Amino acid sequence: MAHNIDELESITAPIDHKCTANIKIASINLFNFIEPPLAYYDFENIYSHGQWQKKCQWLSEFLTHRQPDIVGFQEVFSPEPLKRIASEQGLGYFAVVDEPTLISDYIYRSPVVALASRYPIVEISSVEPDARLVAAMGLSSEFAFSRKVLRATIEVPHIGKCDFYVVHFKSKRAGLALEPKLIEPKPLENQPLGFDNSAPAASIKLHSETQLITEQALGRWASTMQRGAEAALLFNGILVRRQASKYPVIVMGDFNDSLTMGALDALIIQGESIHSNDIKAAGLGHLSDAALAAVFAQYQLKDAYELFIEANLRDSLTGNTAYHREHRAATHYYGPKGSVLDYILLSSEFDASHGRSLAQVVDYQTCDRHLVRPEYERDAYSTDHAPVIVELALRS
């Protein structure tokens, strides 16, 4: 589905800041970015004028300080104010492929994703799941992405056309409400002494806590299945597009899960994990290991953080990359527990170990000051996620 184009600190490696060819890519969950007098989810959730100004100011200052060239946004209810702020920071090209859902009057739900760029956007489209694959996976014919995925093709200096995908996968919230149910107890085979098995038994109503735990257990698994299906079907869309266009690929956004937890495996599938019998069945059994690796590499996506530590920190003071994996900064906190939910994935053109790469990751930052060292006046209306930023340098 095509759309019109609107113009308009965790760890770092040494960077040559004089190099103007470097490209910065950022992903930011804006946390209920909605302009008053509109409300999000409930009539009480309306920013005052002062609160809204502080939220916009925080974003504007972030963009001024970090100077990203391309930004993917999530949780956008009000795209027009976002477009204005981005334009003021030199991000004159803006894309959005959906709109939030009006519940009633001035109350909205289902925020959307957006993208702003310093460089020309030449094509915008949403990514739709392949109905044939939806059926093959045993999903409902009504299956859809919980938030529409945005694909923007951008003319990036010195690299050319690149496909940028902005995602916001299904959250972990249960979102399942079951009707209260009466359970008919079964007759006991070995009844206790004095128990009359022929007497009518009263139906048992689930206790509130039993009902709640059931809803949470089933609802969270349903959310995981939705999120996993979204990742797999998106990856298929990326593969089909890449085979046809050959454009480099960047996927960014709020994944609402860890890449290492299993539900999102499809996005980072590696050729080494494919069984030899499946390779032979696909007609690729005649290829050598090296040739197979080259074939698979052109379709693989890798976590930009992994590419950063592999390319820049292998010989750092700690002596091994495992240290940096273990101490990766969280992008979201639930109470005291931190998780990495926000990612930027890159295709082989940005992998320094790939012989034909065009650029490499020279910096990766998790901008978490407002989460770990907040100042009320500055950060009270910022966001509950840490933006992530990747800096790419052209390979000589």
Sequence and secondary structure as in RCSB ss.txt:
>XXXX:A:sequence
MAHNIDELESITAPIDHKCTANIKIASINLFNFIEPPLAYYDFENIYSHGQWQKKCQWLSEFLTHRQPDIVGFQE
VFSPEPLKRIASEQGLGYFAVVDEPTLISDYIYRSPVVALASRYPIVEISSVEPDARLVAAMGLSSEFAFSRKVL
RATIEVPHIGKCDFYVVHFKSKRAGLALEPKLIEPKPLENQPLGFDNSAPAASIKLHSETQLITEQALGRWASTM
QRGAEAALLFNGILVRRQASKYPVIVMGDFNDSLTMGALDALIIQGESIHSNDIKAAGLGHLSDAALAAVFAQYQ
LKDAYELFIEANLRDSLTGNTAYHREHRAATHYYGPKGSVLDYILLSSEFDASHGRSLAQVVDYQTCDRHLVRPE
YERDAYSTDHAPVIVELALRS
>XXXX:A:secstr
 B   B    EE    TT TT EEEEEEEEEEE  TT EESSTT    HHHHHHHHHHHHHHHHHH  SEEEEEE
ES HHHHHHHHHHTT  EEEE    EEEETTEEE  EEEEEESS EEEEEEE   HHHHHHTT  TT   SS EE
EEEEEETTTEEEEEEEEE   S         EE     SS  TT  TTS    EE  HHHHHHHHHHHHHHHHHH
HHHHHHHHHHHHHHHHHHHH   EEEEEE SS TTSSTTGGGG  GGGS HHHHHHTT TTS HHHHHHHHHTT 
 EEHHHHHHHHHSTTSTT SHHHHHHT   SEEETTEEE  EEEEE GGG TTSTT SEEEEEEEE  HHHHS  
HHHHTTS SB  EEEEEEE  
